[in-house]
């Protein structure tokens, strides 16, 4: 099993969520986060300059069986990309085991 964590633009969340559902990834957790990125320049909106050093993003945590790793990553990359600085990051880590609390069963079958 793999844990895929993606930090994406909040404006791309709906597109990513819909794309993940289309490929069969129907369960994940998400939350709003603030972080610092590589973008150093400020922006001007309606004559007001504001800093982009504190960036509002959405963090997704998705646990999938090994055979869903590649399609999940490709789906996020395609749906979240704008081609601009600040599109986000994806991190992948191994999951040793998973347990379904209700039944006590463990392993990859708990993800279905």
Secondary structure as UniProt FT lines:
FT   STRAND          2..9
FT   HELIX           10..12
FT   HELIX           13..22
FT   TURN            23..24
FT   STRAND          29..36
FT   STRAND          43..45
FT   TURN            46..47
FT   STRAND          48..50
FT   STRAND          54..64
FT   HELIX           66..68
FT   HELIX           69..80
FT   TURN            85..86
FT   STRAND          88..94
FT   TURN            101..103
FT   HELIX           108..111
//
